Amino acid sequence: MTGSGSAVFVGAARDCARWLPRVLDNLARLTRFYDRTAFVFAVSDTTDATSCVLREWLDDGRQGKVLDLGHLLERLPLRTERIAEARNACLDEIRGSPWAEYDHLVVADLDDVLAEPLDVESYRRAIAWLEGAPIRAAVFANATPRYYDIWALRHDSWCPDDCWHRIWGRPDSQSFEAAKFREVFARQIELPRHIAPIEVRSAFGGLGLYRMAFARDAEYGGTDGQGREVSEHVAFNESIGRAGGRLHIFPELQVQAPKQHLYEASEFGLRWRTTMRLREAMEYCRPAWRRLVARA
């Protein structure tokens, strides 16, 4: 099955070799919806076969490039700075090539987030919805069993601020566990596949589909004005918003939420396990997603 239009798939990678065969299989399945595709991958500070796997995959009849950025850790000690550098390198490569005129930019995580098979028909419907209005600039994946990527999320009521800045800046009287429950776990809600797209100021969740016309002039940033780490996606997405683009989570398009980003009962004592049980019961009776849809 061949589609129409064109897309550039991009991703930043470090020590992802064990996940890449399944991730790349998913990306290959998405290319069926385009006439023309290209791939730009940026690799840095890796100690495994990540670069080799990516190059061999591209050599199998695919158009693209692997950018070896070397050891960024020596120059950029903060992880978010290194990721932003890698993502911006991909954009720079695109801007200097004919790919800058392609229709879509597909930003994908290259680790376990995309290691489970994707429902490609939901991706086709995400394309159709994105193309349904010129002001729609991007759609982002949902996740099962819960939406997990709270750090990249900005939404006026769901997550208006940086969750980790609020955790790091918590009062001395408040424990880390209490702050993390309030700022992260309480916001990791279930979004059913059938609900309408949810407009956000920023999101990601492992897979983002952008109109290239909105994305090619945006920049990723890994720190804020105070030098604190931030999700690199926020600066990128909010610049698109300032340019007039509207961004949405597309609930039907789901990835697998990584376990390390979700609440795990075994890591907490009885008090917090009880707190989570009560919160889950409340969410069952009054689903949090209903408030988000009501505001749409």
N, C-alpha and C positions, 0 to 999 in steps of 0.2 A: 504494500500500500504506500503510495507516494502522495505527499501533500503539496502545498504551494507555499511560496514565500521562502524566507531564509532565516537562519539563526546562527549565532556564535555561542558556543557553550564554553564557560570559563570555570576554573576552580583553582584553589590554592591547596597545596599538599605538603605534608611533612609526615614521614613514616606511616603512610597509608597503604603500603603494598598488600597487606593481607586482605584489605577490603576491596581493592581496586577491581579485581575481575568481576565482581557482582555489581559494583557501582557503574563501571563502564558498560556493562551489559544493559543496565537501565538506561543510560544515556543513549546508547545505540538504538534502543527501542523507541526513544522519543524522536529520533531523526526522521522517522517515517512520515512525520507530519510536515516536512519541509522538502523543497526541491534542492536547496543548497545549504550545507552546514559546514562549520569550521569549529575547531577546538583550540583553546589557548589555556595551557596549564602552567602555573608558576610553582616551582619547588624550591624550598630552602631548608637548610639545617637538618637534612634527612640523613638517617644512618642505615636505612634499608634499601630495597630495590625499587622504591617509588618511581624514580626517574626512568629507570630501565623499562618498567612495566608500561608506563605512559608512552614512551617512545615506540616500543614495539607495537602497541595498540594503534598508534597513529600511522605507523608504517604499513599497516594492513589496509591500505587503500583509502585512508582518511586524510582530509586537509587540516593542517594545524601546526602547532608549535609547542614545544616544552621549553619554558624559560627557566634556566638554572640560575637562581639568585645567590647561590653560595651560602656563606655563613652570616646571616643577618644578625644572629644573636650577639656577635661582637660589637655591632654598631647600634642595634636596637634592642635593648634589654627587656622591654615590655612585650609580652606576647601579642597584644592587640596591635601594637605598632608594626610588628613583623607581618601579621596577617593583612593589615591595611596596605603595607608596602607591596605584598605579593598581589593583592587584588588590583591595586593601581597599576602595577606592571602589566597585568593582562589588558587593562583598559588602554594603556599607552600603546601596546602592540596593535590593538584593534584600530585606534585612531590613526595610526600611520599606515593603514592598509585598506584595500577595497572593502574589507569586512565592516568598516564603519558605516556603510550604507545598507547593511543587512537589516532585516525587519526587527528581529528580536535578539536580546541578550539573555541567555539562560545561565544564571549563577547557581552552581551546585556545590555542596559539600562533598568531599571525596572520601569520607570515612563511613562509619557504621550507620549514619543517618539514612543513607541511600543504598544500603547493602541488601535490603529486602525488596522483592519485586514490586514495582510500581504498577498501579492501574493506569495504563497508558490512555485508555478512553477518557478518564477523568482529566488527563492533561490536554487531550484534544478539546474537551469542553471548556477548559480554562483558557485555551487559545481563543476559542470562539467568543467567550465572554469578554476577554481583554479587548478583542477587536470590535466589540459591539458599540463602543463609544470612543471617540478620539481623545477624550480627556483621561481615560483610564491608562495609567502609566505602568502598572505592575500588578501581578498577583503572586501570592506566596502560599506555600503549602501549609496545610493543617497537619496534625500529627495524631497518631493513635498510640496509647490509649488516651492521652491528654496532650493539649497544646503545651509544648515544653519551653520554647525559646523566649523566655521573659526578658532576658537582657537586651535583645534586639527590638523588643516590642515597645511601641509608643502609641497610646490610645488615651483619650481624655479621661475616661473613667476606669478602664480596665487596668492600665499601667501608664500613668502620666509621666513618671520620672524614671531615672535609672535605678533599678532595684538594688544593685550592688552598692551604689553610692549611699543609699539609705541604710543598708546593712552595715557598711564600713563606718558610717557616721552615726550609728545608733547611740542612745544615751548609755552612760556607764552602768546604769541600773538594769539594763536590758541585756539578756544573754544573746549569743550568736544564734542559738537555735530558735529563740522566740522571733528574732528579726527575720531569719530566713523563712520561717513558716509564714510570717505576715507578708513579706515582700515577694517571695518566690512561690512556695507551694500553694498558698491561697489563691494565686493567680493562674496556676496551671489547671485550667478547666477543660472539661470535655466539650468539644465542638462537634455536634453530629454532622455527618456528611451532607444531609439534605437541606441545611439552613442556608440562607442567602449569604453572599459575600459580605464580609465585615470590613468597613473602611478603617484604616489605621494611618498614623503618621509614619510609622516604621514597623517592619517585621522582617523575618527571614524564615527560620524553621528548616533550613537545609536545602531549600529549593525555591528560587525566585525567577519569575518570568517577566522580563521588562521589555517595553518598547525601546528599541535602540535609540530612537530620536530623543527620548527623555534621558536615557542612561549614559550616553557616550560623553557628555560634558560634566557629569557628576564625579565626585572624588570621595574615596573612603578615608576615614580618619580614626586612628586608634586611641587618641587621648583627647581630653577636654581642655579648656582654658587653664585649668589648674594642674595639668599634667597627670590627671588620673586616668586609668584605663577605662575605656568605654567600648561597647560593641561597635565594631567598625561600620556596621550596616546603618547605624542611626544617622551619621553625617551624610552618607550617600543618599539614603531615602528622604531625609528632610530637605536636602537640596533639590531633589526632584519635586517635592511638594511645593517648595517656594517657586519653582518654575511653572507651577500650575498643574502638575500631574497628580492624579489621585491613585492611591494605593490601597489594595484590599487583600485580606486573607481569603482564599477560595476554599471553603471547608471540604468540598468533595475531593480535592486533591490531597491525598494523605501520604505522609512518610511515617516511618517507625521512630517514635521518640526514643532516644538512647537512655538506657536504664540509669546511667550515671548522672543524668540531669533531672531525674524524677525522685520523688519521695520514696525511700526504702525503709520499711518499718524496722528492720533489724539494726539500723544505724542509730535508733533513738530509744530512749527509755519509755517506761509505761505512760508517763504524763503526756508525752508528745504523740505516742501511738493512739492514746485515747482522744487527744485533740483532733488528730487526723480522722479518726472514725466518726467523730461528731460532725466534722466539716463535710465529710463525704455523705453523711445522712442528710444534712441540710441541702447539699447540692442536688441530691436525688429528689427531694421534695420541691425544691425551688431552683431549677437549673439556672446557673449563672449566665449561660448564653442567651437566655430570653431577654435579659436586660440589654445586651449588646445589640440584638436584632431590633428591639424596640426603639433604640436610639438611631438606627441606620436611616 
